[in-house]
């Protein structure tokens, strides 16, 4: 295994070079210089110390179309550090171990025996111990959950866990001995897409997540837009259908009542006269069941209207769809397009929409990325 380089505190210019390589590498020196608006001499000076310390390495050879010796792109050593990323729901804990670029090396899950904070901390610690066996050491732990989180540590409220004001990060650090970061799961998911996913390199993009709840995230000028209200699921209150069903807060036809997986499954199950889950709802719709097809298409049009709203209000370069309920977007593709057309000016640029796999591993990778960010940004320049 590679020796782990020390990401000791760096001045801002060196930090910028190191982050550029981490996120976009392997990358040629000329591309780094162009992206950071640096001269070749300045880049050589800045990269020399990073190469000497082992933060960066030269890899392979690359011909850049000019006469002379091919250049050697710069890269990090992804396997030099390992991180744990976990997604916490009201019933289950899922976890992965990743390298420095959030590539998943191992994964596991466990049912929560209790939602009591002390019990959850113990469950996280046991899963961390299990996942840690596959690598030499763990640098940090990231945990994502549905709720409001303060300073990436204190869970102000988490309805699915029935928590209020739980100092979860501190509790985990004491139990595991690992540097720990806790974040709202949609913000964490958005940060994964920002650094290593479909939003990488974009000036602005938005994320919509579909599942038990409806989530929204956005990045503008390389910054996540987030505050203490991010975990409230505010986009779930967005009105879509004035004649639609009621949500638990009494809103008629809001995004949560139309698009959430349990709402879709309940609507189909009620019409069928028996309870079903979202997976069965999807299978029925794909098989052409008229009831399931109708409900899915109605939800798809609602999703299209929500996508149009995001496009109209935030002007994103791309909209990324994720979450375990993202199958709706493919099953009701035509209806989604209809919904977009309802609220989108026909002269407007066609929206660039990317759907992820919907695998729960995506949430875990997001949690790992917030741990990676905390380590890299804090270690190189203090917290931003």
ZICOR-V411538 format. One record per helix or strand of 2 or more residues. SS is the DSSP state (H for helix, E for strand). FROM is the first residue (numbers start at 0). TO is the last residue. If there is no record, write none. Layout:
<<SS | FROM | TO> <SS | FROM | TO>>
This chain:
<<H | 11 | 23> <H | 28 | 35> <H | 39 | 52> <E | 56 | 61> <E | 70 | 74> <H | 77 | 79> <E | 82 | 87> <E | 91 | 97> <E | 103 | 110> <H | 116 | 131> <E | 139 | 144> <E | 147 | 149> <E | 153 | 157> <E | 162 | 165> <H | 167 | 175> <E | 178 | 183> <H | 184 | 194> <E | 203 | 209> <E | 213 | 219> <E | 222 | 223> <H | 229 | 231> <H | 233 | 236> <H | 254 | 258> <H | 260 | 271> <H | 277 | 285> <H | 289 | 313> <E | 318 | 321> <H | 326 | 330> <H | 332 | 342> <E | 352 | 354> <H | 360 | 380>>
